[in-house]
Each structure stands twice: as C-alpha cells, then as structure tokens.
C-alpha cells in the first residue's frame, strides 16, 4: 500500500511537471531575437547622434526606453506561456528592420518613421501585456475590415515598419465586407485590392485594453 501511494504521488508530480513544461518555452529563440535586436539598437546609438537630426534622435530615445521596458516583460511572459510563432514573427520583423538600418544606415530612407513605428509596435505589445489579467503576451485581437464604398475587396497587410518593402505579409480570409483575421498586438499597415486597383496602405494600432478583443476598421477603396 505504501508503494502504491509512492507511485501515485510520483505519477501526479510527473504529470504536473509535464503540464507546466507544455506552457513554457522549449528553446531560447526569444533570447536570441531580443539579444540581436538590442545589439542593433546599441549600434545605432553611435550613428544617430552624428546626424544632428533632432527628430531622429528623439525617436531613437523613445524606442530605446520602450525596448528596456518591453524586453524583460516578454522574457517573463515567455517563461509562463511560450510566445506563439505569430508573435515571434513580429519581433523578428523589428529585429531585421533595425539590423538593416544599422547595416545600410546612410541609404535607408525615412529612418525617423521606422523608429517611431517600432516604438508604437512595442508600446502596443507592452500595453496589451499589462492589460491582460494573466500578463499573457499571447493575446490575439480579431480585426474585421469593411471597405467604405463597394464591397468585394481583398485585404492585405504588413508590419508598419515594412512600409518601404514591396511585400504582402498578411491576406485576410475573405473579401470585404466583414473580412477578418486574428492579429497579435502591434502596429500594422492594411490596404484593399481588387483586380488592378490597389488602395493606399493605412496605419493602424492593434492592441488590447483588457476588455475589447476586436478591432473594426473601414478602409478607403482604391481610386479608379
């Protein structure tokens, strides 16, 4: 009987440990992404002041401060609930954008916009974490899109700081009206397309305040 209780206790401990592990990270991908991002930010600290561009210097200062607030919060969240691939993809997007700016600093246009966009993306993520009852980063927000005139437009999107890149990172599941897709918190560009008509990309903050988990957007239809 004593051996039975011992076996039972061991069994439940094993199950408990396995269950907890299933929520936690299985590798150090987040640490690698955050480390590379921080290195790019540190490298830019040597290049940006030389420009004597007050707007760029201010944008850099805001981003540096926000990254110091967000990154520890992400590490803590990742210990409890491993960040989803979708969430990691947005962090990697910011990392690669900052590395590209560091590498091609003199030829990258609109540097202030890029730094401001990443700052707003990070701020949306941190606000959503702090608004979550469990401080869980993996909150998803359902984004529903209508067109402001005729319907039947396909909805595309990408990360805000990828504005100058000719890519389509997201495509909604159906045309307007009521096209929808789930997004992790961040700062995005969305636009409409139909045949050879392409709308102007529009910037939108997608975040959670702890109550609302839906965002309804009305995008302008492309001009004929």
Buried (B, 14 or more C-beta within 10 A) or exposed (E): EEEEEEEEEEEEEEEEEEEEEEEEBEEEBBBEBBEBBBBBBEBBEEBBEEBEBEEBBEBBBBBBEBBEEBBEBBEEBBEBBBBEEEBBEBBBBBBBBBBBBBEEBEEBEEBBBBBBBBBBBBBBBBBBBEBBEEBEBBBBBBBBBBBEEEEEBBBBBBBBBBBEEEEEBBEBEEBBBEBBBEBBBBBBBBBBBBEEEBBEBBEBBBBBEEEEEEBEBBBEBBEE
